[in-house]
Each structure stands twice: as C-alpha cells, then as structure tokens.
C-alpha cells in the first residue's frame, strides 16, 4: 500500500491450492518471516475478530485495523507489540502477528468484510500461523482471574513468553489456510461489488476525509447521527419558514424586501387605511376626549326621558 490521495489498494492475490504451506509463505510477503524469535520486553494484545474474513485479509496483505479507541491503544503501547488473533465462536487461537509500523491514518483498505467501517491501518508480520486450542493457554491466568480467551477485544495480555513458547511447541497440524478458498470467493465478490458501485467510492472518500481529521476519535455511527441531525435541522428550518410566511412558502424574503424598497409610500397608505377601518381601542379618535362621552350620555338620557313620557301619557286616562 502506498500513500496516494486516491487511496491505492494492494493487488488481489489468489492461489489455486493452499495445501503447500511453503508455497503460501513465499507468495505472501507478510508470511516470509514466519517462526521469527520473540523480541524482549514485548507487549501482547488479544484481538477478537467477529468473522474470519477480516483475518483472511490480514494474513494475505499484512494489515490490520480496529476502532479508533483500540488503534490509539495499540499505537501508544511500548514496542514491540504482538497481536494474538482469535475469531469468536471458535475453540482455538489462529496465530500471532507483530506490528512493524506506527498507525498510518492515510492508508485505508476498502475491502474489509464490513462496508465503510474500518479506516487507517497497521502493517504487520506473522510470527505463527497455526491453530492453538484454548486449553493450551488456560493455565496462563491473568491478574483479573480470567483466562485469555475470556478477555474482551484489544486487552493487554500478561506472560508473553509463555504464550510464545506454547505456539512454538504446537505442531503445524491445522491452520486457517484450509478455509482460504471459500474466503477468496467472498473477497472477489466484495471487490467486484465495490469497484462497480460509484456510490461506494463517494461515501468512502467522505468518511476518510473526516477520519483523517480525527483518527483516534472518529466513530462512523456518531458521524452518521450528526449528519442525520443536521439534515433534520435543515428540514425543520425550511418547514418553519414555510408555515410562518403569509403565502405558505410561496413568498420569499427577497420578495418582501423588494416590495418595501420599491413601494414604501403605498405601504404607508395601506397601513393608514387599515388603522382607520379597524382601529384598536387605544387608537380610536375619540379616546381621551371627555366631551364626546358627555354628548353620548346626554343623548342616552334624552331617549330614556322620551320613553318615560310616552308611558305616562298612555296611563293617565285610566286614572281619570
């Protein structure tokens, strides 16, 4: 893998037969230093892969990556750093690899099993590639009281020399190479799907542009949530303006600004007509004019007096 703005990918490598272990080790560069001696003061970490697909890529191309938090832990650990690989729902360890570079935040492999989830990479070399049953390391207890296979992903392991010697004594009976034919088929399918899909490259470039700004604090799920929240806020602002506008989104702010600039006198006349036709209580012309109130009161009293006089004239002949 070479540093390139387009993120150059390693060439695909496939073999017709993986039974010959010597031929496999000579084909893949990361396996050429197999069975190398253990360096002093080594730091071991347990790697729990969810499937064999990602370990299959790590064996063929000599790369590995994890979450941003785990990558920072591996990058800050004192060198040399060894990775003890394990696949969940299995009863054995797969092998032991050594990290030979710092974390490369601009080297991205886009053919992992999961789409647009893993970014950046370490370059690794494999020390052992053989199946080691759990019971071979069950005697090596950790300070927390658990066995090694019971620990969570990217946990630092104690007693590195004992683990190395257990791999060294284990015969080369079986290894993960037996399932490489099926894993090669899945890799070909994923390469074909992602190479022929232009939308994948767009999303991939978008994710790596954000990842390279924050390589040790980037999370795909949190980034997608923030992106969705921004989209919802934009939609809310558009709907809010739509329902607040007098013509429900038809009239734009530029329209009202243009109207106010071109016809200021016309707006003043309209506002005056509205105020005269539909005046409020405190905007009436008769407000704070006591003589108008007196006139209305006198008229009301006069009407009452007339009504009283009529009634009195009608009742007077009966009294006689």
Beta strands, then each sheet from edge to edge (+ up, - down):
strand 1: 43-49
strand 2: 63-64
strand 3: 81-87
strand 4: 92-99
strand 5: 122-133
strand 6: 155-157
sheet 1: 2+ 5- 4+ 3- 1- 6+
end
